[in-house]
Each structure stands twice: as structure tokens, then as C-alpha cells.
Amino acid sequence: MSPLPPRYLATKITEPLPTTDGGTLRTIGDAIAYMTGLPKHRETKNAWQHAAKLILAREPVAAITRQLSLALFMDAKLDLKRARAKTTA
């Protein structure tokens, strides 16, 4: 499989996803960087595996964003306070 093109990696996800470790996923590239840094016990979870499949298949960005949000939420890594603050601001 060929590597993902830089233009695709720069694609913005539909909403920024703040993480509890202080980061924020804003692009497909951010998501990939975050996912490749996951510890093995998180990386192998179904939610992350599905997110990776969606990215590699270049599915619609809305579907990718939903899956990333779900995976972060399931790992208790989605910073809901920061996410809510952005939507109410």
C-alpha cells in the first residue's frame, strides 16, 4: 500500500477533539500521530482498529471523526470539558 499523501494527512476532521493529555486532534495527520503513539493495550482495541481502517480506506471525514471521538471516549481520553467549552463559546 502506498503511503498516505500529505494533502490527505492535512485534511481537517469535522471538529477538534481535545484529549485529556492536553493535545487536540485537528487533522487526519494528528489522528495518525496520536494513534501510532498509543500503547499496545489501547492500539489493539476494536475502536482504534476501526478508526485506522476508516482512515486507510479514506472514508468520509465525518465518519472518521465520529470513530476517533468514540475511541477517545471509550478510553476515557476525550477531554469533554474542553470539547464542551468550544461548542458553547
C-alpha positions, 0 to 999 in steps of 0.5 A: 500500500502506498503511503498516505499523501500529505494533502490527505494527512492535512485534511481537517476532521469535522471538529477538534477533539481535545484529549485529556493529555492536553493535545487536540486532534485537528487533522487526519495527520494528528489522528495518525500521530496520536494513534501510532503513539498509543500503547499496545493495550489501547492500539489493539482495541476494536475502536482504534482498529476501526478508526485506522481502517476508516482512515486507510480506506479514506472514508468520509471525514465525518465518519472518521471523526465520529470513530476517533471521538468514540475511541477517545471516549471509550478510553476515557481520553476525550477531554469533554470539558474542553470539547464542551467549552468550544461548542458553547463559546 
